Amino acid sequence: MNLRHPKSAHGFTLIEVLVALAVVALALLALVRTTSVQVRSFDALRERTLAGWVAADVLAQTRLENRFPATGRGDGHMQLAGRDWRWTREVQATANTDIRRIDVRVFAGDTAEPSAMLSGFSGTALP
């Protein structure tokens, strides 16, 4: 009679359990990394969306203030969604003297790169 290895005994060895735990740990690490990348991506998308809204608002305000805005640069600040946004606006002449091009750039806080850029047109020739 063999007492060391009975044929009816089944189970996992310690090595098999450790390998399985290592595989599970690697899978969980990959899942955590993917989640953090998705959270950062969502945050960047939210920032660009809000900045786009600020740019659209600045463009609309410029058109409402003066149908034919003077050429030049301007800047300002706006608060939206609990954040401070800095914007710059540049009005340029076009080949058609009755139309002006308006370029708006929006920056989140003190960043040097714009979070959103929007161009539009205004003038006496536009309906």
Secondary structure, 3 states (H helix, E strand, C coil): CCCCCCCCCCCCCHHHHHHHHHHHHHHHHHHHHHHHHHHHHHHHHHHHHHHHHHHHHHHHHHHHHCCCCCCEEEEEEEEECCEEEEEEEEEEECCCCCEEEEEEEEEECCCCCCCEEEEEEEECCCC
